[in-house]
């Protein structure tokens, strides 16, 4: 899909709603523009903070019990002790 935009006398462009919707950009959001060596520009939404809640459950394994913070720390310390040997 190709969308043509017009540059104003001030050197600005207005992105069409279809472009904003495709990128998930809302009023007040920020975007990042990367200038490519081949003369292209890449436009991406700039997310201020990653949404931690979106990663909830990503490490869940069916049939395995949750591991406590204390158990995680013990495993880290055991692993670190093994590196010195």
HUDAKA-V412347 format. One line per field, one symbol per residue. ss: DSSP state (a for helix, b for strand, c for the rest). psi: psi as a letter, one per 30 degrees, with the letter a starting at -180 (. if undefined). burial: b if it has 9 or more other ideal C-beta (glycine too) atoms within 8 Angstrom, else e. A space follows every 10 residues. Layout:
# HUDAKA-V412347
ss->???
psi->???
burial->???
This chain:
# HUDAKA-V412347
ss->cccccccccc ccccccaaaa aaaccccccb bbbbbccccc bbbbbbcccc caaaaccccc ccccccccaa aaaaaaaaaa aaaac
psi->kkkklkklfg gllkkleeee eefhklkfll lkkkkkfggl kkkkkjkekk jeffgkgfgk jkfkllklee eeeeeeeeee efff.
burial->eeeeeeeeee eeeeeeeebb eebeeeeeee beeeeeeeee eeeebeeeee eeeeeeeeee eeeeeeeeee ebeeeeeeee eeeee
